[in-house]
Amino acid sequence: MLIADKVRNSRCRMADEHSRRRCILRELAGLLLFFPENDITRHFAIRPGTPPELRLHFALTVTRVSCNSRYMKRPESQRRLDLLNASVEYILNHGIADLSLRPLAANVGSKARLLIYHFGTKDSLVTEAMIVVRDRAQQAFADVVQDGRGHTSSQIIHAFWQWATSRQHERYLRLFFEIHGLASQKSAAYERYLEGAVTSWVEMMAAVLPPKLSKQKRQALATLAVGAVVGLMLDYLSSGDKKRTSDALDLFTTGFDALLKERIAPRR
């Protein structure tokens, strides 16, 4: 609530103007108690530990331009990035099925209303967090395959399978499937995430396929590879049977390499 709003909506209705002003000042001092000290000091340059009544004095004596923040594009701040990265870790560890802003905010050292200030809605925060998670996984994929240099397609697929199904990274898989199910039900809220949820993986896979293939064939083969691997990953998470799903992956990659050779071989 803006200070001007607080003054307009004040319950102080004394006839004596001096008493009314003192009453409003007490209300505003109480309002500032709800602001985290680091936010107060950051916005008004007040030393930590300053009593609420003095915080109010400094806040009211600093000249600030007020405007409706809902219609302004806020610059990316370090605080926002810190909150986003901390939220990513929380979501990776707890999932999103029972996600509530209050426990999340408490875990990342903030408050629910400040998360809303920075990200707009809970769905927007989850979307941004999932894009970060996807970027991390895709960077790991790029590091593993080294842009495909010196690796066959089957080796690339196996390398990522081993990374994704390792105990250290399994939480990425679980979160991907969890958010994808939710996003499919709430496509409008998670539109930004859905835009590249699968196609970005297809593009990465297509980029490491033999350049002799046409763009259309590379995209079709990459779609086949990504679809097969995603299906096996879902099977693995559901059953916990890594040997069976890994054996199935072996069969797929053998056939995939043969298919590539067939597509590359000159027609007679």
N, C-alpha and C positions, 0 to 999 in steps of 0.2 A: 504494500500500500504506500502511495506517495505521501510525503509530509502534508502537501496541500489537501489531499483527500482526508487525512486524519484530522486536520483542523476543521474542514467543512462538516465532517461527520461526528465531531466531538460531542460527548454527552454533557460537557460543561455548559450549563445554561444560566450562570450567575448574572444577575443584573449589573453587579459591579464589574467593570471592565478589567480592573487590576486583578481581582480574584479569578476571573475567567481565564486570563492569560496564565496565571500561576497553575491553574488546574490543567490547562492544555499542555503546558510544559511538563507537568508530572506524567501525563499520559504518553507524551512522546518519549520521555526518558524510559518509561516502562517498555515502550515499543522497541527501543534499541537493545533492550536486554535479550531479545529474541534473535538478534543478529550475531553470528559467530564472530569472535573477536578479530580473527584474521581478516574477515571481510570488512569489518569496520575500519581497521587500521589501513587496509589496502585502499578503500574508497576515499577515506577522509584524512589519511596520513596522520593518524592518532597513535600515540605510543601504546603498546600492549599494557593492560592493567589499569587504564584510565577509568575512573568511576563513570557509571552511566550518565549522571547529570553533566559531567564535563564532556563526555562524548557528544552529548546533545548540543552543548555550547559550541564545540568545534564544528560539528556537522552543520549547524545553522549559520555559522559565520563564514563557511567556505562558499564561494560563489559557484553554483553549478547550473548547467543548462538542463532543464527537465524536458522530457519528451516521451511519447508512447513507445516503449521498447518493443512492443509486439510487431511494429512495422519497420524496425531497423534491422539491418544485417550486422550482427555483432562480429567483430574481428576474432579470429582464432587466438585464444589466450593460452598461456602456459597452464593456468589453473584448469581450464577446460580439458586440455590434453591429458593432464594428470588424472583428472576424474574419469576420463574415457578409458585410459589404460588400466586404472584400478578397477573400473567396472568390468572390463574385459576379463580380468583375472577372477573376479567374483562370479561372473556368469559361467566361465569355464568350469569352475569348481562346484557351482550350485545348480546350473541349468536355468531354464526360464519358465518351467511349468508353474512354479509357485513364486515367481519373482514379484517382489513388492518393493516399492521405492524406499520405504522407511528403513528396513533392514539393510538394503543395499547402500543407502546414504550413510548409515551408521558405520558400515564396514569400510567405506572409502573416506571417512572423515569429513562428511558434509551433512547437509540436510536435504530432505526430499524436495522442498520448494526451490532450493538452489540447483538441484539437478533439472527440475522443470525449467528454471531460468536459462540454464546453459543449453538444454537439448530439446525443450518444447514439450515433449510427451514421453511416456515410458516406451512406447513403440519406436519413437525416433531414436531414443538412446540405445535400444536393443539393435536396431538396424545399423547404427554407426558402429556399435561394438562388434557385430557380426562381420561387417566389412573389414574391420581390423583383423579379426580372426582369420578370415579368408585370405587376406593379404599375407599374413604370416605363413599360412600353410602353403600358399603358392610360391612364396619366396623360398621356403624349404624345398619345394618341388624343384624349383630352378637350381638351387644349390646342389641337390642330389644328382640331377641329370646333367648339370653343367651345359645347359642349352643343347643337349643331345650329342655333343661331340664325342666320337669314339664309342657310342653305345647303340645297340640295336633297340628297336621299339620294345621288344620283350624285356630287355634289361632295364629300360626306363620304367616300364610298368611295374616290374618286380621291385625296383628300388623304392618307388613311392609306396607300394603296398607294405613293404617292411617298415618304412617310416611311419605310415599312418596307423598301422595296427600294433605298433610298439606300445608298451604300457605307459610310457611317458607321453605319447601323443594321442592315445585313444580318446581322451576327453574332447579333443577337437572333432573326432568323428561323431561322437554321441551328440554334441551340440549342433553340428551341421544337420543331422537328421531331425533333431528336435525342432530347430527353428524352421526348417523347410516345411515340416508338417503344419506348423502354426502359420507361416507365411502363405501357404497355399489356401488356408481358410480365411486369412485377412489380407488378401492380395493388395488392397488399396493402401493399407497401413505400412506394408513391407515392400512396396513397389521397388524402391531403390535397391533393396537386397536381392529381390528376385531377378532384376535386370541381368545380373551377371552370375547368379548362383551356380548355373551349370555351363552357360555359354563361355564364361571366362576360362573354365577348365578345358573346354573343347578347343578354344583358341590356343591355349598353351600347348596342348597335345599336338595340334595340327602343325604348330611351329617347329616341332622336332621330328616330324615325319620327312621322308626323302623329298627333296625339292623337285625331283623329276616328275612327281605326281602333280596333276592339275590342282588348283585351289579347291575346286568342288570335290575331288576325290579325297584330298587331305581332310577336308571338313567332315565328309561322310565317314571316313575311317576313324577319325578322332572321336566323332560322336559315338561310334560303335565301341571304341575302347573305353571311353569314359562311362558309358552306360553299363558295360559289363563289369567294370571295376566297382562302380557305385552299388550295383546290385549285389555283388559278392561282399562288399563291406557291410551292407545292411544285413545280409545273411549271417556274417560273422558276429556282428553286434547282437543279433537276436539269439543266436545259438551258442556263441562262445566257442564254436568248433573251428579253430584256426587251421588245423591240419586239413580238414575236408575242403574248406574254402580256398586254402593255398594250393591244394592239388587241382582244384577246378581252375584256378588262375593259371597254373602251369599249362593245362590243356588249352585254355583260351589263347595264351600268348604264343604257343607253338602254332596254332592255327592262324593267328594274326600275322605272324612273320611270314608264313606261307602265302597268305592273302596279299601281303605287301609285295612279295617277289613276283607274284602273278600279275599284279597291277603294273609293276615297273617293267617287266619283261616286254620287249618289243613284239608286237603282233606280227604273225607270219601271214 
